[in-house]
Amino acid sequence: MRPARAQTHTQTQTQTRAQTRTRGRARSRGRRAVWGAVTAAAVGAATLVVMPQASAATGGVTGYATQNGGTTGGAGGATVRATTGTQIHQALCDRASSSTPITIQVEGTINHANTAKVSGTSCNTADGVIELKQISNVTLVGVGSGAVFDQLGIHIRESSNIIIQNVTVKNVKKSGSPTSNGGDAIGMETDVRNVWVDHVTLEASGGESEGYDGLFDMKDNTQYVTLSYSILRNSGRGGLIGSSETEVSNSYITHHHNRYENLDSRVPLLRGGTAHLYNNHYVSVNDSGINSRAGGKAKVDNNYFEDSKDVLGTFYTTTTGYWQVSGNVFDNVTWSPASSDYKPAGPNPTSNTTISVPYAYSLDAANCVPDVVSRTAGAGKGLQVSDGNCTPTTPSPTPDPTTPAPTTPAPTTPAPTTPPAGTNLSIGAGSDGSSKADGTSYGNVRDGNMSTYWSPSGTTGSISIKWGAPTTVSKLHIREEASAAGRIGSWRVLNADTGAVLASGTGAGVIPIPATTLSKITFEITGSTGTPRIAEFETYAG
């Protein structure tokens, strides 16, 4: 793995065309022609070869996927070669358990004709989609110049520790024929954690009216995801983080060194979460770009925006979002007038919040981003990365850690203590969380009433307290509704502004944390003996 270099920031935003660019470009704002019709590829003979102890991935994971314990995929497990979608499913189902590490090397073309459901105790698959559901510790990597998923999406659901590298996913439809994965090239939903998607090409041949949806979508409590060195192109929608204005449990997303080309909008659409977007090249974004709304926070560093319109702001809603900008180049970018539900950040974008991230990262100068991204991003590029000085380099393979070093604090179970003294800061604050059980409410955890409560829709989930201004918290008191006392098992406390883990342990009660100034704090239940019922989520300064 390349050693991380201390992050650097270019403080002055460049509003004019980069003087170092010498190649000619058409200045038309019109939408560029999309790819032609897809030609079905012939399916070669299938082979299945098992080899022990193969590396999980080439290069090192970056961004938010390094947090929450890290993302190692199938490191330390066997390697299986697959040439059909059915073989991919079979490899998952042949594991000893749904968490047994495995690397699946994919070659050739994967399509509807060769992708069938396979049953087993360690998998939950389906016809017509690559289903990574209720599993963990998996790497899916294209061999050589990369594998092609033709009109067939990759669906990640209720899963964790997943790596996808060096593949192309194209022309996945939600209407017309054939359909797959709700029209998403790669889609994640329902309690997904720690996914690294790297050196992939995601593309469509039109927008929603032609039957396509998003290229890279996250919803229903998806967190700690990195998309790096990838190409997203020729689609109406790049991708979303959160499916509605109230579905704001998705967060801690990093996009870096990607090329977004000929997309109408959603690069990405961010609802309520925190995203870090750096060293990306945006070209021909036709309608709107980075859309931070419903309280979302976007850290936008050293990107190159070119021949595009309204590349940053809050669009199509009155529920505004926030951004911190630094070092970006705006090259032939046009800006629309603001209205009540359409608020571009330009023509002179400035920061309206401050966002910190918990990991180290290296920033290429924005002027070189088009060049370095063109040479590194996408499938079939040899998995090259930037060295942090605008030069492509081929990284060494990631070592096979048999026991990945944890990046979260060791669990501690708080001893029963006297309830905290002082003012409960949760009263009068706001709250949100993951999916909730029918008849319960997020607001019940801050109403001072022990007979009302919030429950997740299952046995795990998260609940957050949030403030309109930074607030210092050093102690929590999690109080269960009386009839459900003792159900909460393992948990974590997160700084929801940065994704950092502040504490972990088991059982409800008083939880001390390092004094932290933040705008939102999350209590995440990771294990329980039944459906939890949190009556009060109290927070205190001391």
Disulfide bonds with the S-S distance in Angstrom:
Cys93-Cys123 1.84
Cys368-Cys390 1.98
